[in-house]
Amino acid sequence: AFAAAAEAVPDVKAATVAPLDQVVTVGGVEVACTGIGQTKSDPRWLDYPVRVEFSNAGAEYLVAAVVEVADTRGRTLLTVSCEGPWVLLKLKTGQSYKISAVLTESPAAGMRSSAVTVRPGQQRVVLQFPHS
């Protein structure tokens, strides 16, 4: 179970910017922001066990989000800002996390969250913002 403290909205001001198509390390976790154009097919992105995607009710990609990853105790492990529609995370296999996001261009759309337990292969976590 995730602690109630993890319900807080991701802190946009504290977010580390992840430049498009570059790898950064945030809180000890490799993170990549991608999903636009030909670079989204780069085979190196398959090495990331978690792919967080942002979409609207029509399943169209949305861009520009702040993502927070918390552990099962509700402790924030990282907060990252991404201008693309995907955030890739090299999280530990077998561990559980809560992933939350807000759209930086549409904060009124609210926060969306999902719990994920990392397994071998790549898992898609789609956070849908239906009113965007």
C-alpha positions in Angstrom: 0.0 0.0 0.0 1.1 3.5 -0.8 1.3 6.1 2.0 -1.2 9.1 1.8 1.8 11.5 1.5 2.3 10.3 -2.1 -1.0 11.9 -3.0 0.6 15.4 -3.2 0.8 16.9 -6.6 4.3 16.7 -8.1 6.4 19.8 -7.3 6.9 21.5 -10.7 9.5 23.9 -9.3 11.6 21.1 -7.9 11.6 19.1 -11.1 14.8 18.3 -12.9 14.5 19.1 -16.7 15.1 16.0 -18.9 16.1 17.3 -22.3 14.5 15.5 -25.3 16.2 12.4 -26.4 19.0 12.6 -23.8 19.6 10.5 -20.7 19.9 12.1 -17.3 20.2 10.6 -13.9 17.8 11.9 -11.3 17.8 10.5 -7.7 20.0 7.7 -8.9 17.6 6.7 -11.6 18.3 6.9 -15.4 15.6 8.9 -17.1 15.0 9.8 -20.7 12.4 12.1 -22.2 11.4 11.1 -25.8 8.5 9.9 -28.0 8.6 12.5 -30.8 9.5 11.8 -34.4 12.0 9.1 -35.5 13.9 9.2 -32.2 11.1 7.4 -30.5 12.1 4.2 -32.4 15.7 4.3 -31.1 16.4 0.8 -29.9 18.2 2.0 -26.7 14.8 3.1 -25.3 13.8 -0.6 -25.0 16.4 -0.9 -22.2 14.1 1.1 -19.9 11.7 -1.1 -18.0 9.0 1.6 -17.5 7.6 3.9 -20.2 5.2 6.5 -19.0 3.0 8.0 -21.6 0.6 10.9 -21.5 -2.7 11.0 -23.5 -6.1 12.6 -23.7 -9.5 10.8 -23.9 -9.0 10.3 -27.7 -5.7 8.4 -27.0 -3.7 11.2 -28.6 -0.3 11.9 -27.1 0.1 14.9 -24.8 3.4 16.7 -24.1 4.9 18.7 -21.3 4.5 17.0 -18.0 6.1 16.8 -14.6 6.5 13.2 -13.4 7.1 12.1 -9.8 8.1 8.6 -8.8 7.6 7.6 -5.2 8.4 4.3 -3.3 5.8 2.3 -1.5 6.3 4.4 1.7 5.4 7.5 -0.2 8.9 8.9 -0.4 9.6 10.9 -3.5 12.5 9.3 -5.4 12.6 11.7 -8.3 10.7 14.6 -10.0 11.4 15.3 -13.6 10.0 17.6 -16.3 9.6 16.3 -19.8 8.6 18.2 -23.0 7.8 15.0 -24.8 5.0 12.5 -24.5 7.1 9.7 -23.0 9.2 9.5 -19.8 11.4 6.4 -19.7 12.6 5.1 -16.3 15.3 2.6 -15.4 13.6 1.5 -12.1 14.6 -1.7 -10.2 13.0 -4.9 -11.3 10.7 -6.4 -8.6 10.1 -3.1 -6.9 6.8 -1.2 -6.7 6.4 2.5 -7.3 3.7 5.1 -7.7 4.1 7.3 -10.7 2.2 10.6 -10.7 2.1 13.4 -13.3 0.7 16.8 -14.0 0.6 18.6 -17.4 2.7 21.8 -17.2 0.7 23.5 -19.9 -2.7 22.4 -18.4 -2.5 22.1 -14.6 -6.3 22.4 -14.4 -6.4 18.9 -16.0 -5.3 17.6 -12.5 -2.9 14.9 -11.5 -3.0 11.3 -12.7 -1.3 8.4 -11.0 -0.6 4.8 -11.4 1.1 2.1 -9.3 3.5 -0.2 -11.1 5.6 -3.2 -10.1 8.6 -3.4 -12.4 8.9 -6.7 -14.3 11.3 -7.9 -17.0 10.7 -6.3 -20.3 9.2 -2.8 -20.9 5.9 -1.9 -19.3 3.7 1.0 -20.6 2.1 3.2 -18.0 -0.5 5.4 -19.7 -1.6 8.4 -17.7 -4.7 9.7 -19.4 -5.9 13.3 -19.0 -9.4 13.1 -20.4 -10.1 16.9 -20.2 -7.0 17.9 -22.1 
